[in-house]
Amino acid sequence: MSIPCRPAAPAAALIVTRTGVPVAVRRSRRARRLTLRVDPVTAEAVITVPPSAPSAQVRDFLDRHTGWIAERQAAHPGRIPFVPGNSIPVEGVAYRIEHRPGRGRPVHCGDGVLAVTGPDPACVPRRVHDHLRQRARQRLTDLSRAKAARLPAGARPLTGVTIKDTRSRWGSCSTTGRLSYSWRLIMAPPPVIDYVAAHEVAHLAEMNHGSRFWRLCAALTEGDGEASKTWLKREGMSLHRFG
């Protein structure tokens, strides 16, 4: 079981409008009409269409909405790479990345600054990424172990924690007792990180989303779980812009 970041999308074809705008076309059995969006992470234009929609209808629809696509893509904030001068959130707090030549701890996070040491500025993106990933591993492993110790008798034992970079889910629990999390969670506020850990640990006892699962999830969550769920829905995808 898992907490989705967004629905997984099937492979898409590509169509180019008469003004030269590439658009990914996804045919879905669930679609009842043509829907157009601009991906909040990549700024890619995507149209979802019913299986029976004629290609001519799709192209005509896109040609009539090229202006809308252009406006949304122009307003897209773009990606934020891990380079000096940019600010990134770490556990919900903004830190400005700085490169500091010399020796010492590879990355130090404090006083509003995420300082990366080393003679070569080119190492900054990799070191920031490695730091966030390791920080996520430690934080989520500690949370998972602490919450697993509070599970009722009969729950699966926690067998391990894996850190990944997925766009389709924030966390998941396997039938073998291994939990997986997106490293990007370390950029979210602490209550959100705690809620995702509680959600996945609860699946060790209840591999479903029934009433008993939600009661257990609430008991394992420190803080307002509903507020954290709302934050993930509204703000979660913005974490994929970093790096």
N, C-alpha and C positions, 0 to 999 in steps of 0.2 A: 504494500500500500504506500501511497506517497502524497505529498502536497504539491499540486501542479503549479508551475510558474505560468504556463499557458498551455492550451491544447496542442498536442503534437499534430503537425501538419503533414499531409501526404506530399509526395514529390510533385513539383509544379512544372508546367510548361511555361514558355516565355513568349510573349507577344510584344511587338513594338508598335506604338501608336504612330499616326501619321506625322506627328511632330517629333518623333524619335525617342519617346519615353518608353523604356523597357518596363513591362509589367508581368509579374508572375501570375499565372492562371492556375487556380486550384479548383478541381471539380469535386463536389461533395454531394453525397446522397441526401444529406440533411438539408442542403440549401434549397430554398423555395424561390429565391430571387437573386439577382446579382447584387453583391455587396463589395464595396471598394474600401481599402484602408491603406495607410502608410505605416509600415512597421516602426514601432517606437524606438527600436534599437538600431536597425540597419538603414532606415529611411526607404527601404524597398517598397514599391507599390505592389499591392497584392489584390487580386480580384477573385472572389469565391463565387462559383456559378453552379447551378444544377447540372446534373449529368447530361440532360437532354438539350441544354441551351446551345443553339447554333453558333458557330464561330463568328458568323457575320454579325449576329446580335451582340456578341461580346465586344467585337472590335468597334462597332458603332457606339456602344455604351462608353467605352474608353475614350474614343475620339471626342465625345461630348463632355468628358470630365478631365481632360488634360490640364485645364486651368486649375481645377481643384487639386490635382496631384502636385502641380508645380508649386502652388501656394503652401501645401503641407510640407513638401520636401524642403522648401526654402526656409520654413520656420523651424525645421528639425534642429535640435540643439547639437547634434553630432556626437561623436565619440570623444571620450576624455582619456587620452593615453597617460600612462604612468611616467611623466617626464617632469623635470624641474619647473616650478612655477604653477603647475596645476594643483588644484585642491581635490582631495578625495575623502569620502567618509570612512572612518574606522570606528566600528561599534557606535554608529550614529553621530559621531563628532567629526567635523571637518578638519583636515590636516593639509597643510601646504607642503608639497614635495620640494626638498632642497638637496642639492648635491654638495657634499663637503669633501674635498680632496684630503687624502691622508689615510691614516689607519685608525682602527677602532672597531666598535660594533658595526657590522654591515648596515644595519638599519636601526635607528632609534626613533621612537614615537613619543613625543611629549611637547607640552607648551604650544600646541597648535601647529607643530612642525613634524613632518616625517622626514628625518635626515638620513641620507644614504651616503656612506663613506666609500672611498675608493679613488684611484687615480683617473679612471676613465668614466666620463659621464654616460657613455653608451651602456654601462652596466646598470644604470638606474632602473629602467623598466623591469628587467628580470629580477633584480633584487627586491623591488617593491612587490611584485607578483609573488615571489617565493615567501616573503615575509607574511603577506596576507594569507596565503594558503596554509603556512605553518601555524599561524595564529588561529585560523579557523579550525585546523585539526585539533590543536590543544584545547581550545574553548569548547568545541562540540563533543570531544571525547570526554572531557571532565563532566560536562552537563549530562551526557548520556549515561555515564557510569553512575552518577549520583542519583539520577531519576530511576534507573533500572533497579537500584537497591531498594526502591520504595514500591516495587511492583508486587502484586498479590502472588500467593503461592500458585504454582502451575504455569506461570508465564515462561516463555522461552528465555533462556539465558542470552545475554548480550555477548556475541562472539567477536565483535570488532566494529570499527568505524572507518569508513572510506570517504575521502574527500574528492569530489569531482567538479566538473564545470559543465552543468547541463542547463539548457534553456527550457526544458519541458517540466522540470520539477525541482523543488527546493530540498526535498528529502525523500527517502524511501526506506522501507524495511523489508528484508528478504525473509523467506521461511526458514532460513538457516540462522537467523538471529543477527545478521550483519546489517548495520545501519549505514546509509549513504547520505551525504549532504553536499550541497553546492558550497564551494569555498566563498562565494560572493555574499553569503549570509553574514560574514564577519563585518561587512560594511553597514548592515542594518542596525537599528537601535537594539540594545540588550534585551528588552522584553520580547522583541520579535525572534531573536535567536533562541531565547528560552522557550518560546511557544513551539517553534519548529522541532526542537529537541524533545519536548514533552509529547508532541503529536506522534513522532516516530517511535519513541520509547513505548508509548501506550499500545502501539501495534504489536509489540512483543507479547502482550497479553490478549489483545483483541485484534485479529487480522481482518478488520471490517470497519465500517463507519456507523455502527449501530449505537443505540442509546448507552450501552455499557461502556463502549469505547469513549464516547464524548464525556461521560462522567469521569472516567479515569484520566482522560486528557486534561480536563479542568483541574482535577486534584493534583496533577503533576506540574501544572503551569504556575509559575510565580508571576502574578500580575494579571492584567486584563487580556485574556486570550482572544476575545472578540475584537478588541481594538487592534491586536497584532494581526489577525486575519484580514481586517480592513486595510491595514497599512500595506500588507503584502499585495493585495489586489490593486491598490491605488498607486503604490510607489515601487513595488518590487521590481518591475521590469526596468526601472531606471538604473538599477545596479549593474545591468548588463552593458551599460554604456561605458563603463570604466575599464581601462586596460587595453 
